[in-house]
Every structure is written in structure tokens, then in C-alpha cells.
Amino acid sequence: MPNQCTIVTYHYVRNLQHSRYPNIKGLFLSQFIKQLKYFEKHYQFVKIEDCIDSIYSGADLPP
């Protein structure tokens, strides 16, 4: 199976109830933690540098 990399980016993880920007779409801290636990269970965290190296050099991603 070839190397695969899923990249997830978060832009706004804060206490939304007391935000200066109440209309912004954000993620509650509790939801963020829940998602991180899911990723930890189903994925392997790697450095972005390792993903880039894998793309350009063909190196395997860390196990």
C-alpha cells in the first residue's frame, strides 16, 4: 500500500461562549479534544516535514 497522508487544519479552537467574535464558525475545546482522541486511535501522527520528504523523495512515512 502506498504512503498516504491525511492533513487536518484547525483555524479556530476557543471558548466560543466568551468569544470576541460570536458569529465565527469555530470548534468548542471539548469537540477538539474528542477529535484528537479519534485521530490518535485511528491514525498515526507524523511531522509535516516527514510528509513532504515522502512526497519528494519517495521515502516511507514513519510507522
C-alpha positions as CSV (number, residue, x, y, z in Angstrom):
1,M,0.0,0.0,0.0
2,P,1.5,3.4,-0.9
3,N,2.1,6.1,1.6
4,Q,-1.0,8.1,2.4
5,C,-1.2,11.3,4.4
6,T,-4.3,13.0,5.8
7,I,-3.8,16.6,6.8
8,V,-6.2,18.3,9.2
9,T,-6.0,22.0,9.9
10,Y,-7.8,23.9,12.6
11,H,-8.2,27.7,12.4
12,Y,-10.3,28.5,15.5
13,V,-10.4,26.4,18.7
14,R,-11.5,28.5,21.6
15,N,-14.1,29.0,24.3
16,L,-16.9,30.1,21.9
17,Q,-19.2,31.2,24.6
18,H,-17.0,34.1,25.5
19,S,-15.5,34.9,22.1
20,R,-15.0,38.4,20.8
21,Y,-16.3,37.0,17.5
22,P,-19.6,35.3,18.3
23,N,-20.6,34.8,14.6
24,I,-17.4,32.9,13.6
25,K,-17.7,29.2,13.0
26,G,-15.4,27.6,15.5
27,L,-14.9,24.4,17.4
28,F,-15.5,24.0,21.1
29,L,-12.5,22.8,23.0
30,S,-14.4,19.7,24.1
31,Q,-15.1,18.8,20.4
32,F,-11.4,19.4,19.5
33,I,-10.3,17.0,22.3
34,K,-12.8,14.4,21.1
35,Q,-11.5,14.7,17.6
36,L,-7.9,14.4,18.7
37,K,-8.7,11.2,20.6
38,Y,-10.3,9.8,17.5
39,F,-7.3,10.7,15.4
40,E,-5.0,9.2,18.0
41,K,-6.9,5.9,17.9
42,H,-7.3,5.6,14.1
43,Y,-4.3,7.5,12.7
44,Q,-0.5,7.9,13.2
45,F,0.7,11.5,13.9
46,V,3.7,12.4,11.8
47,K,5.6,15.7,11.3
48,I,4.7,17.7,8.2
49,E,8.4,17.5,7.2
50,D,8.1,13.7,7.0
51,C,5.1,14.0,4.7
52,I,6.9,16.5,2.5
53,D,10.0,14.3,2.4
54,S,7.9,11.3,1.5
55,I,6.3,13.2,-1.4
56,Y,9.5,14.5,-2.9
57,S,12.0,11.7,-2.2
58,G,9.7,8.6,-2.1
59,A,10.8,7.9,1.5
60,D,8.5,5.8,3.6
61,L,6.5,7.6,6.3
62,P,7.3,6.7,9.8
63,P,5.3,3.6,11.1
